Amino acid sequence: MLDIAKKKLEGKNIEFKESDLLGFFDDLGRNEDIDTVMSTYAIHHLTQEEKHILFEKIYGCLPQ
């Protein structure tokens, strides 16, 4: 899926990162700007508790 996205969005100002779904936001640098978070075929694999943790982490990384 990552290869397909890169081909479709070639030339756009987009940085792709591949990571563990829950660990990704812990690995972000403090100066990194996040405008959009997109997940395909992944979130439904998490437990309800993991989903809650994930969405808290996402919310904390987006501009306020």
ZATITI-362490 format. One line per 4 residues: number of its first residue (from 0); their letters; for each residue x, y negated, z of N, C-alpha, C. Coordinates in steps of 0.05 Angstrom, whole numbers. Layout:
NUM> a> X Y Z X Y Z X Y Z | ...
end
This chain:
0> mldi> 16 24 0 0 0 0 17 -25 0 | 40 -24 14 57 -47 15 69 -53 -13 | 77 -33 -28 87 -37 -55 66 -49 -73 | 41 -40 -70 19 -51 -87 15 -80 -80
4> akkk> 14 -87 -55 10 -114 -46 33 -132 -57 | 57 -123 -55 80 -139 -64 78 -144 -94 | 69 -124 -110 66 -129 -139 44 -149 -144 | 21 -146 -130 -2 -163 -135 4 -192 -127
8> legk> 21 -196 -107 25 -223 -96 53 -233 -103 | 66 -221 -122 93 -230 -131 93 -259 -138 | 113 -273 -128 115 -302 -134 101 -320 -114 | 86 -308 -96 72 -324 -76 90 -328 -52
12> nief> 85 -348 -36 101 -353 -12 90 -336 11 | 96 -310 9 86 -291 29 109 -273 38 | 111 -269 64 131 -251 75 116 -226 86 | 124 -203 77 112 -178 87 130 -166 109
16> kesd> 117 -156 129 131 -142 151 117 -116 156 | 133 -95 159 123 -69 165 131 -62 193 | 112 -54 210 118 -50 238 96 -32 250 | 102 -23 274 83 -9 291 61 -29 297
20> llgf> 36 -21 295 13 -39 297 13 -54 324 | 17 -40 346 16 -53 372 43 -67 379 | 65 -58 369 91 -69 375 98 -94 358 | 85 -97 336 92 -119 317 92 -146 331
24> fddl> 72 -153 346 69 -179 358 89 -183 381 | 98 -162 393 118 -164 414 145 -170 402 | 150 -162 377 176 -166 363 178 -193 349 | 157 -209 349 158 -235 335 176 -254 350
28> grne> 191 -270 334 207 -291 346 189 -314 355 | 197 -329 374 180 -351 384 175 -372 364 | 192 -375 344 189 -397 324 175 -387 298 | 165 -363 298 152 -353 274 123 -363 273
32> didt> 115 -373 250 88 -382 246 72 -360 233 | 48 -355 244 30 -335 233 5 -349 224 | -2 -347 199 -27 -359 189 -49 -338 186 | -42 -314 179 -62 -293 173 -51 -266 182
36> vmst> -69 -250 192 -63 -223 199 -82 -205 184 | -71 -185 170 -87 -167 154 -78 -138 160 | -97 -121 163 -91 -93 168 -110 -76 151 | -99 -57 137 -115 -39 121 -111 -10 130
40> yaih> -132 4 135 -131 32 142 -115 37 168 | -117 20 188 -101 24 212 -116 20 238 | -131 -2 240 -143 -9 266 -163 13 276 | -177 25 258 -196 45 266 -184 69 280
44> hltq> -157 72 277 -143 95 290 -138 89 320 | -141 64 328 -135 57 356 -158 63 374 | -152 67 400 -173 71 420 -185 43 425 | -208 43 439 -221 17 445 -202 0 462
48> eekh> -188 11 481 -169 -4 497 -146 -15 480 | -136 1 462 -114 -8 444 -124 -31 426 | -149 -29 416 -160 -50 400 -161 -76 416 | -170 -75 441 -172 -98 458 -144 -111 461
52> ilfe> -124 -95 466 -96 -105 469 -87 -117 443 | -92 -104 420 -84 -114 394 -96 -142 389 | -122 -144 393 -135 -170 386 -127 -192 405 | -120 -186 430 -109 -206 448 -81 -216 437
56> kiyg> -65 -197 428 -39 -204 417 -41 -220 392 | -60 -213 374 -64 -228 350 -73 -256 357 | -92 -259 374 -103 -285 382 -80 -303 393 | -63 -291 409 -41 -306 421 -20 -316 401
60> clpq> -19 -304 378 1 -312 358 -9 -332 337 | -35 -335 335 -47 -353 315 -47 -382 325 | -46 -401 307 -47 -430 315 -72 -436 331 | -69 -451 352 -92 -458 369 -105 -483 361
end
